Amino acid sequence: MRRILLFLLVAVITAFLSSCLTIEEHTTIRRDGSGSQVTTIDMSKMFDNPLMMMAMEEELKKGKGEQEERIDSSFLVYEEFLPANPQWTDEERSLVLRTEGRMVMDLAAGESAMTMSFPFQDLAELEALKSLLASANQPASEEEGGAGGMMSGLAGKNFTTGTLVLKGKKLIRTSTVASSMDNPFEDEELGEEGMEMVKEMFSDAVMVYTMEFPGKVKKVKGFPGHEVVGNQVIQAFDFLELLDKPEIVDLGLSGEIKFKK
């Protein structure tokens, strides 16, 4: 599975990809304060490109002699981070290992997506996980970082730092640009032409933040440009703009939301 994950990562950032990429962070909060945060990277549109389709078919034949029509694999997202962080307590290791990933790729159905899911008992656990990962020692190489390094890189790991605090029927979210924020497309090895080509490929890519509550949303303060759909507040950013002007997150992803339980 590691080979296919690596291939998917390369596929996303090479000339094969010329269509829309959607990345969504979906945070769900239940009545008792528990919930989940699921990050989904939907790459299904890449199958619209015949060159991408041919390359994927060839990759799936390697080592088996025949094409594997569907892959549906689950994995522990940050498992490879454990050896590099012996300072973590048993409780902290357990928290990190709670993050599960899933990769689905179906050539016939034209489906390709990776998800990263973290269930929490309260928002304090989510904040603790973010803090651990922000200060974690990184695996020696990108490949050793495994799915965690690959997915979090595409999903915008360390785009932002901030807090999510629940006070009764009100959620307070503050976000600022992380000091470690790094634009993966500003790579000198790509060269000027390479960077422009990659940016063109991602011109339609969108980063979506969805916050879902146990009851209907009553009032939203902040989050300029947001959309309220029933019990959800949805905020969308142009992916490239988010990388080029990360400061838009400071106001765009900060505010207060009151909701019914």
C-alpha positions as CSV (number, residue, x, y, z in Angstrom):
1,M,0.0,0.0,0.0
2,R,2.9,2.4,0.7
3,R,3.9,2.2,-3.0
4,I,0.4,3.2,-4.1
5,L,0.1,6.0,-1.6
6,L,3.4,7.4,-2.8
7,F,2.2,7.1,-6.4
8,L,-1.0,8.9,-5.6
9,L,1.0,11.7,-4.0
10,V,3.2,12.0,-7.0
11,A,0.1,11.9,-9.3
12,V,-1.5,14.8,-7.6
13,I,1.5,17.1,-8.0
14,T,2.6,16.1,-11.5
15,A,1.4,17.2,-14.9
16,F,-1.1,14.3,-15.1
17,L,-3.5,16.2,-12.8
18,S,-5.4,18.9,-14.6
19,S,-8.7,19.0,-12.9
20,C,-10.4,20.0,-9.7
21,L,-9.1,18.8,-6.3
22,T,-11.3,19.2,-3.2
23,I,-9.9,19.0,0.3
24,E,-12.4,19.2,3.2
25,E,-11.9,19.4,6.9
26,H,-15.2,18.4,8.5
27,T,-15.6,18.9,12.2
28,T,-18.7,17.4,13.9
29,I,-19.7,18.3,17.4
30,R,-22.4,16.3,19.2
31,R,-24.6,17.3,22.1
32,D,-22.3,15.9,24.8
33,G,-19.3,17.8,23.3
34,S,-17.8,14.7,21.7
35,G,-17.3,14.5,17.9
36,S,-14.9,13.9,15.1
37,Q,-12.7,15.7,12.6
38,V,-12.4,14.1,9.2
39,T,-10.2,15.4,6.5
40,T,-11.0,14.2,3.0
41,I,-8.8,14.6,-0.1
42,D,-11.0,13.8,-3.1
43,M,-9.0,13.1,-6.3
44,S,-11.7,11.4,-8.3
45,K,-11.5,14.0,-11.0
46,M,-8.0,13.0,-12.0
47,F,-9.5,9.9,-13.7
48,D,-11.0,12.3,-16.3
49,N,-7.5,12.6,-17.6
50,P,-6.7,9.6,-19.9
51,L,-3.0,9.8,-19.2
52,M,-3.6,9.6,-15.5
53,M,-5.9,6.6,-16.0
54,M,-3.3,4.8,-18.0
55,A,-0.6,5.5,-15.5
56,M,-2.7,4.3,-12.6
57,E,-3.7,1.1,-14.4
58,E,0.0,0.3,-15.0
59,E,0.9,1.0,-11.4
60,L,-1.8,-1.3,-10.1
61,K,-0.5,-4.2,-12.3
62,K,3.0,-4.0,-10.8
63,G,4.0,-6.9,-8.6
64,K,0.8,-8.8,-9.3
65,G,0.7,-9.3,-13.0
66,E,-2.9,-8.3,-13.2
67,Q,-4.9,-5.1,-12.6
68,E,-6.4,-4.6,-9.2
69,E,-9.8,-3.0,-9.9
70,R,-10.5,-1.7,-6.4
71,I,-8.4,-0.8,-3.4
72,D,-10.0,-0.1,0.0
73,S,-7.3,0.1,2.7
74,S,-7.3,1.3,6.3
75,F,-4.2,2.4,8.2
76,L,-3.0,4.3,11.2
77,V,-2.1,7.7,9.9
78,Y,0.7,8.7,12.3
79,E,2.1,5.3,13.1
80,E,5.5,6.1,11.6
81,F,5.8,9.1,13.9
82,L,6.1,7.0,17.0
83,P,9.8,5.9,16.7
84,A,10.8,9.5,16.2
85,N,9.0,10.7,19.3
86,P,10.0,8.5,22.3
87,Q,9.2,11.4,24.6
88,W,5.5,10.8,24.2
89,T,3.7,9.2,27.1
90,D,1.5,6.1,26.7
91,E,-1.5,8.4,26.8
92,E,-0.1,10.7,24.1
93,R,0.8,7.7,21.9
94,S,-2.7,6.4,22.3
95,L,-4.1,9.7,21.3
96,V,-1.9,10.0,18.2
97,L,-2.7,6.4,17.1
98,R,-6.5,7.2,17.3
99,T,-6.1,9.0,14.0
100,E,-7.2,6.5,11.3
101,G,-6.9,6.8,7.5
102,R,-8.6,5.1,4.6
103,M,-7.7,5.0,1.0
104,V,-10.3,4.1,-1.7
105,M,-9.5,3.8,-5.3
106,D,-11.9,2.3,-7.9
107,L,-10.9,2.6,-11.5
108,A,-14.2,1.4,-12.9
109,A,-16.2,3.8,-10.7
110,G,-13.7,6.6,-11.2
111,E,-13.3,7.0,-7.5
112,S,-10.2,8.1,-5.7
113,A,-10.1,9.5,-2.2
114,M,-8.1,9.5,1.0
115,T,-9.6,10.3,4.4
116,M,-8.1,11.0,7.8
117,S,-10.4,10.7,10.8
118,F,-9.9,11.5,14.5
119,P,-12.8,10.9,17.0
120,F,-12.6,12.9,20.2
121,Q,-14.4,12.8,23.6
122,D,-14.1,16.6,23.8
123,L,-12.4,19.4,21.9
124,A,-9.6,19.4,24.4
125,E,-8.5,16.0,22.9
126,L,-8.5,17.6,19.4
127,E,-6.4,20.5,20.7
128,A,-4.0,18.1,22.4
129,L,-3.5,16.1,19.2
130,K,-2.7,19.3,17.2
131,S,-0.2,20.4,19.9
132,L,1.5,17.0,19.9
133,L,1.8,17.0,16.1
134,A,3.0,20.6,15.9
135,S,5.9,19.9,18.2
136,A,6.6,16.4,17.0
137,N,10.0,15.3,15.7
138,Q,9.5,14.4,12.0
139,P,10.4,11.0,10.6
140,A,13.9,11.0,9.0
141,S,12.5,11.1,5.5
142,E,9.3,12.0,3.7
143,E,8.8,8.3,2.8
144,E,9.2,7.3,6.5
145,G,6.6,9.8,7.3
146,G,4.2,7.5,5.6
147,A,0.5,8.3,5.1
148,G,0.6,10.9,7.9
149,G,3.2,13.0,6.3
150,M,1.7,12.7,2.8
151,M,-1.9,13.4,3.8
152,S,-1.2,16.1,6.3
153,G,0.9,17.8,3.7
154,L,-1.8,17.8,1.0
155,A,-4.5,18.7,3.6
156,G,-2.6,21.8,4.6
157,K,-0.9,20.6,7.8
158,N,0.2,23.7,9.8
159,F,-1.6,26.1,7.5
160,T,-3.1,27.4,10.7
161,T,-2.7,27.3,14.4
162,G,-5.4,28.3,16.9
163,T,-8.1,26.9,19.2
164,L,-11.6,25.5,19.2
165,V,-13.5,26.1,22.4
166,L,-17.0,25.0,23.2
167,K,-18.9,27.1,25.8
168,G,-22.4,25.7,26.2
169,K,-24.2,26.4,22.9
170,K,-21.4,28.5,21.5
171,L,-18.3,27.5,19.6
172,I,-15.3,29.9,19.5
173,R,-12.7,29.4,16.9
174,T,-9.5,31.4,16.5
175,S,-7.0,30.8,13.7
176,T,-3.7,32.3,12.8
177,V,-1.0,31.4,10.3
178,A,1.3,28.9,11.7
179,S,5.0,29.9,12.0
180,S,5.9,26.5,10.4
181,M,3.5,27.2,7.4
182,D,5.3,26.1,4.3
183,N,4.1,26.4,0.7
184,P,4.8,23.0,-0.9
185,F,4.7,24.6,-4.4
186,E,7.5,27.1,-3.7
187,D,10.1,24.4,-4.3
188,E,13.4,25.5,-5.9
189,E,13.9,22.1,-7.4
190,L,10.7,22.6,-9.5
191,G,12.2,25.7,-11.1
192,E,10.2,28.7,-12.1
193,E,8.5,27.0,-15.0
194,G,7.7,23.9,-12.9
195,M,6.1,26.0,-10.2
196,E,4.0,27.8,-12.7
197,M,2.9,24.5,-14.2
198,V,1.9,23.0,-10.9
199,K,0.0,26.1,-9.9
200,E,-1.9,26.0,-13.1
201,M,-2.9,22.4,-12.4
202,F,-4.3,23.4,-9.0
203,S,-6.0,26.5,-10.2
204,D,-9.5,25.0,-9.4
205,A,-8.5,23.3,-6.2
206,V,-10.6,24.2,-3.1
207,M,-10.1,23.9,0.6
208,V,-13.4,23.6,2.5
209,Y,-13.8,23.9,6.3
210,T,-17.2,22.5,7.5
211,M,-18.3,22.8,11.1
212,E,-21.4,20.7,12.0
213,F,-23.4,21.1,15.1
214,P,-26.1,19.0,17.0
215,G,-28.8,21.6,16.2
216,K,-29.6,24.4,13.9
217,V,-27.1,27.3,13.6
218,K,-28.6,30.5,15.2
219,K,-26.0,33.2,14.8
220,V,-22.6,33.5,13.3
221,K,-20.1,36.2,14.2
222,G,-17.0,36.4,12.0
223,F,-16.1,33.8,9.4
224,P,-16.5,36.3,6.5
225,G,-17.9,34.7,3.4
226,H,-19.3,31.7,5.2
227,E,-22.5,29.8,4.2
228,V,-25.0,28.4,6.7
229,V,-26.7,25.2,5.6
230,G,-29.0,23.9,8.4
231,N,-26.8,22.8,11.2
232,Q,-23.5,23.4,9.3
233,V,-21.3,26.4,8.8
234,I,-19.2,26.1,5.6
235,Q,-16.2,28.1,4.7
236,A,-14.4,27.7,1.4
237,F,-11.0,29.0,0.3
238,D,-9.2,28.9,-3.0
239,F,-6.4,26.4,-2.4
240,L,-3.7,28.4,-4.1
241,E,-4.8,31.7,-2.5
242,L,-4.6,30.0,0.9
243,L,-1.0,29.0,0.1
244,D,0.0,32.3,-1.4
245,K,-1.8,34.5,1.1
246,P,-2.2,32.4,4.3
247,E,-3.0,35.5,6.3
248,I,-6.5,35.3,5.0
249,V,-7.1,32.6,7.5
250,D,-6.7,35.0,10.4
251,L,-10.1,36.5,9.8
252,G,-11.6,34.0,7.5
253,L,-11.5,31.1,9.9
254,S,-12.1,32.9,13.2
255,G,-15.3,33.8,15.0
256,E,-18.2,32.6,17.1
257,I,-21.1,30.3,16.3
258,K,-24.2,29.9,18.4
259,F,-26.4,26.9,17.8
260,K,-29.3,24.9,19.2
261,K,-28.9,21.7,21.0
